[in-house]
Amino acid sequence: MRAGSWKGGQQTVPRSTDEQKDPNRKRLSQQDLDRVIRDHTRYLQRRSGGRRACLRLFDLSHLELSGRDLSEADLSGANLYGARIVGTVLAHANLYGADLRLANLTDSDLTLADMRGTCLRGAVLTGACMVDTDLRDGVIVTPGSDGSLEPISFDTTITELTCAKINNANLTRAKLANAFVMQTDLTDSVLRDARLIRTNLTNSDLTGCVLEGADLSDANLTGANLTGADLRNAKVMGCNMTNADLVGAIYDRDDLLKANLTNARILKPAGSLRRPILDVLRDHALWTVTNGRSGERIDFSEIDLAESDFTGRNLSASLMRSVCLADAKLIRAGLAMADMTFADLRGADLTMADLRGTNLQRASLIGATLTQCRMSPVEIAGANKLTWSANLTRARLSDANLFEADMSHAQLSGAIMTGVDLRGANLSGANLQNADLSHAKLDGCNLNDADMTDVTGLKS
């Protein structure tokens, strides 16, 4: 029988030296794998001669699977160590107990895949889609020589993503209960409504990660970086956040009381300011009119100032990194050139505010009112004239009101703008690369010369 042929519905491969050493691992060559995938493609297309790929317990280490459609394929227990699986469709595939250590799964589609008990240590899953993926614990067993069942594992019997790179991935509703996700890069990934009960996320980077509605009960987030993470409606009962960094994160303060926050980095109360706010505002006004020769610059960084009233106040060029100004009144406030990176401005009223050249990278402006606000560039005079554009890179603007706002030349790459009201707004020359404009109101919006590369949510 030729290599890689089928007999009785089962795939056969020539016995190799590797197989003799490990009868549980049948080595497959790239040529044989390509033949199996071609037959699987015919199976998916419901064409004659097609067969579903059954690669259970095969050794596919370091092979090339990129750009293929392996939906519904059976790769349970397969050795995919160091394999290239870039842009591969594995929706509904069976990867139960597979070894994916150091595999490259960039931009792969793992929707509804069964990945229980997989080992993803050191794997790259940047931009992967893992919606409803099952990543709970599990182990494959085979009959031993004495008739007992022996586990086949890779130093672990639970799902492991230690040291993996999973940034910008979509893990909505993923099941990761009891998994090891230590020292893993989850930057900007979406874990909305994910099941993370008892998951070990020690020292992982969850910067900008969406954990809205996730179940983190009894999870271990010791030393984790949650800067700018969205923890709204997350369940954190018994969650260990010792030494975690929560500055700039979005969360309900009362809910966090259910977690262990020993030595965690969180916002400081307004009472921690050295002087009354009115004195701080007065000195800042003096600092601005004297070009820094007198007075003192405002530094509200990492201070909780929710619901404060700064109507008409001069806060230009102030330092307000990771400040909480949720539901604050900032009507006609001067905020030009202010540093508001990671600021929490949910529900804030910024009607007609001056935000020219303001740094709002990764800020949360969900539900904020920005009617007729100014976010155009600021030109700084001098020997070398400089132009500073408002920076809203990766800002969250869902359901914000930007009616007739001037956002010309603003930096909005990667911004979440779902349901935003942009009627009559000026976005000429703006950078909207990779922004999400789903359900946005764009009647009368000026988008002349705007960079719309890879914008999602638009029909045309």
N, C-alpha and C positions, 0 to 999 in steps of 0.2 A: 504493500500500500504506500502511495506517495506521501511525503511529509505534509502534515497539516490537513489531511483529508478527513472525511466524515464516515463513520460506520455505525449503523444502528442508531442514528440521531446523536451519537457522541463524537466529540472531536478527538482525534488521535495525533500525537506528535512523536517523532523519533526519540527513542530513549537516549539521553545524553549522560555525560559524566556527572553533571550537576544533579540530574534526576536520580542517579544511582546513589548519590550521597544523601539526598533528601527526597524520599519518595513522595512527600507531600507537596513538592514544588516541581512542576513540569516546565522546563525551559522552552520558550517559544522564540523563534527568530523573528527579526523584523519582517522578513518576506512572508513568513507564515501568518504573522499578526495582520499584515496588510490584506492577505487573502481572507482571513476571518472577518475583517471589517467590511470588505467588499460584499461578502455574503450577508452580513448584518444589514448593510445598506439596502440590499434587495429585499430583505425581510421587512424592513421598515416601510419600504415602498410597496409592499405586498406583491412583489414580482416573483415569478417562478424561479426556483433554485435558491431562494433566499432562506437563510437560517439565522435564528437569534444567536448572537455571540454568547457562548458559554465558556468563560475563561476562569472558572472557579479553581482556585489554588494554583494557577499558572504563575510562572516566574516571568514577569514582563519588565523587570528592572532595567532602567536606563533606555527603554525603547521609546519610539516616537508615536504619540497618539494625538498630536495637535490637529485642531481643525476638523476632527472627525465627528460624526453623529453616532454616539453609542447609547442613545436613549434605550432604556429597558434592558441593557446588556447585563449579564451576570458576571461580576468581577469579584464575587465574595471570596475573601481569603487570598486574593491575588497579591503577588509581590510587585508593587509598582514603585519600588525604591528608586528615586532619582529620575523617574520617567518624565517626559515632556508631554503635558496634557493641556497645552495652551489653547484657549478658545474652543475646547471640546464640549460637546453637548452630552451630558450624562444624566439628563432628566429621567427620573423614575428608575435609574440604574440601581443594581444591587452591589454595593461596595462593603457589605458587612464584613468586618474584621480584616479589611484590606490594609496592606502596608504601603502608606503614601509618604513615608519619610523622605524629605528633601525633593519631593516631586514638585514640578512647576505647573500649577493649575490656574495660572493667570487668566482672567476673563472666562473661566469655564462656567457652564450652566449645570448646577447640581440640584436643581429644583426637585423637591420630593424624593431625592435619592436616599437610600438606606445606607447610612454611614456609621451604624452602631459598631462600637469597638474598633473603629479605624485608628491608625496611628499616623498623625500628620506632623510629627515632630520635624521642625525646620522646613516645612512645606511653604510654598508661596501661593496664596490665593487672592492676590490683589485683583479687585474688580470682579470677583466671582459672584455668581448668583446662587444663594443657598436658601431660598425661600422654602419653608416647611421641611427642610432637610432634617433627618433624624440622626442625631449625633450622640445618642445615649450610649451607656456602656453595653458591652456584649463581647462574646468570645466564641470562636469556632472550635469545635472538638472533633477528633477523629478516633476511631477504635485503636487501642494500643495492642501490643503483642499479646498481652494477657487478657484481652477482651474488655478491659476498662476503657473509659473515655479519657483521652488526653487532649489538653488545650493546645491550639496552635496560636502563638502570640509573638509579640515583638517587644519583650520586656514589659508589657503592659496588657491588662485585660479590660481596660476601659479606654474610651476615646481620649486620645492625647493630641493636643495641638501645641505643645510646648515649643517655644521659640519660632513658631510659624509666623508668616507675614500674611495677614488677612485684611489689609487696609482697603477701604472703599468697597468692601464686599457687602452683599445684601443677604443677611441671615434672618430675615423676618420670620417669626414663629419657629425658628430652628429649635430643636430639642437637644440641649447640651447638659442635661442633668448629670452630675457626678463627674463631668469631664475634667481633664487636666488642660488648662489653657494658660499656663504660667509663662511669663516673660514673652508674651505674644503681642505682636503689633496689630491692633484692631482699630487703628486711627481712621476716623470718619466712616466706619462700618455701621450698617443698620442692623440692630438686634431688637427691633420693635416686637413686643409681645413674645420674645424668646423665652424658653424655659431653661433657666440657669440655676436651678436649685442645687445647692451643695457643689457648684462648679468652683474649681480652684483657679482663680484669675490673679494669683499673686504676682506682683511686679509687672503686670501687663500694661500696655499703653492703650488707653481707651479715649484719647484726646478726640473730642468732637463726635464721639460715638453716640448713636441714637439708641437709648435703652428704654424708651418710653413704653410703659406697660409691661416691661420684662419682669420675670419672677426671679429675684435674686435672694430668695429666702435661704438662709444658712450658707450663702456663698462666701468664698474667701477672696476679698479684694485688698488684702494687706499690701501696702506699698504701691497700689495701682495708681496710674495717672488718669484722672477723670476730668481733666481740665476741659471745660466747654462741653462735657457730655450732657445729654438730655435724659434726665432720670424722672421725668414727670410720670406720675401714676405707677412707678416701679414698686414692686413689693420687696422690702428690704428687712423684713423681720429676721433677726438673728444674723444679719449680714455683717461680716467682719471687715471694717474699713480702717483698721489701724494703720496709721502713717500714710493713708491715701491722700492724694491731692484733689480736692473738690473745688478749688478756686475757679470761678468762671463756669461751674456746672449749673445746670438748670434743675431745680428740684423743689419739692414742697418741704418747707422746714419741719413741719410737724411729722412728716413721714420719716425723716432721717433720725428722729428720736428713737426709732425702733432698731437702729443699727448701732454697732460698736464703733464709735468715732474717736477712740483713744489716739491722741496725737495726730489726728487728721487735720489737714490744712483746709479751713473753711473761712467764710467771710467774717469779718470783724463787725461788731455792732457800731452804730453811729456814735454811741457814747465813748468809743475808744479814741475819738479825735481829741487832740490836745487842747483845742479851743472851740468855742461856740461856732457854729456854722456861719452865722452872720459876720463874725470877725474874720473868718477864713475868706468869705466872699469879698469883704471890703479890702483885705490885703491883696487879693488876687487882682481886683480892679486896678489898684495902684501899681501892681507889678506889670500889668499890660500897658498902661498909659505911659509908664516910664521906661518901657523896654527892658524890664528886669532890674533896673537900678535901685528901685525901692519896692517895698511890699514883699509878698511871697507867693509863689506859684501854687495853685491848688493841686493837692494830691489826694484824691478820693479812691485810689486803687484799693481793691479788695475790701471795700466798706459797704455795708448793707444800708442803703438809703432808699429803700422801697417806699413808695407813696409820698416822697418828699415833694415840696413845691418850689421849683426854681423858675417860675414864670418870669420871662423877661430878664433873667440874670445873665451876667457875662461870665461864661465858663470857657471862653476860647483859649486854646493852647493848654488846657488843663490836662492833668494826668488822671485818667479814670479807667485804668486797665482792670477788667474783671469786677467793676463796680456793679452793684445791684440797684437799678433804678426802675424796677418793675412798678407799673401803675403810677409813676411819678408824673408831675406836671412840668413840662419843659416848653410851654407855649412861648414862641418868639425868643427862646433862649439862644444866646450866642455860644455856639460850640465849634466854631471854625478851628481847624487844625488840632482839635483835642484828640488825645489817644484814648479810644474807648474799645480797644481790643478785648474780646470776650465779654463785653458788657451785657448785662441782663436788662433789656428795655422792653420786656413783654408788657403790652397794654399801656405803655407810656404815651402821653400826649405831646407830640413834637410839632404841632401845627405851626407852620411858618417859621420853624427853627432854622438857624444858620448852621449848616453842617458842611460848609465848603471845606474841602481838603481834610475832612475828619477821617480818622482811622477807625473803622468799625469792622475790622476783620473778625470773622467768627462771632460777631455780636448776635444776640437774639432779640429780634424786633417783632416777634410773633404777635399779631393783633394790635400793633402800635399804630397810632395816628400820625401820619407825616404829610398831611395835606399842605400843599404849596410850600413845602420846606425846600431849602436850597442845598444841593449837593454838587454844585458845579466846581470846577477847579479853582484853586487859589494861586495867583502869581506873586512870587516874592521878588521884589525889586532888588537890584544890586548889579555888581559887575557881571555876574553870571545869572541871568534871570532864570528862576526855577518855577516849574508849574507842579502843583500838588493836586492830584485828583482825589475825590472821596473814595475810600477803599472799603468795599463791602464784600471782599472775597470770602466765600463760604458763609456769609451771614444768613441767618434764618429770618425770612420776611413773610412767612406764611400768613395769609389773611390780613396783612398790613394795608392801611389806606394811604396810597401815594398819589392821590388825585391831584393833578396839575403840579406835581413835584418836578423840580429841575434837577435831573440826574445826568446831565450831559457829561460825557467822558468819564463817568464813574466806573470803578472796577467792581464788577459783579460776577466774576467767574466762580462757578460752583455754588452760587447763591441759591437757596431754596425759596422760591417765590410763588408757591402754589396758592391759588386763590387770591393773589394780591390785586388791588385795585390800582391800575396804572392809566386810567382814563385821563387823557389830556396831558400826560406826563411827558417830559422831554428826556429821552434816552439817546439822543444823537451822539454818535461816537463812543457809546458805552461798550465795555467789554462784558459780554454775556456768555462767554464760553462755558459750556457744560452746566449752565443754569437751568433750573426747573421752573417752567412757567405754566405748569398744568393749571387749567381753570382760571388763568389770569384774565382780568378785564383790560383790554387793550384798545378800546375805542378812542380814536383821536391821539393815540400815543405816537410820538415821533421817534422812529427807530432808524433814521437816516444814518448810514455809515456805522451802525452798531455791528459789533462782531458777534454773530449768532451761531458760531461754530458749535455743533453738537448740543444745541439747546433742545431740551425735551419739553413735551407738552403742547407744542404748536403744530397745527395741521399743515401750515405752509409758512 
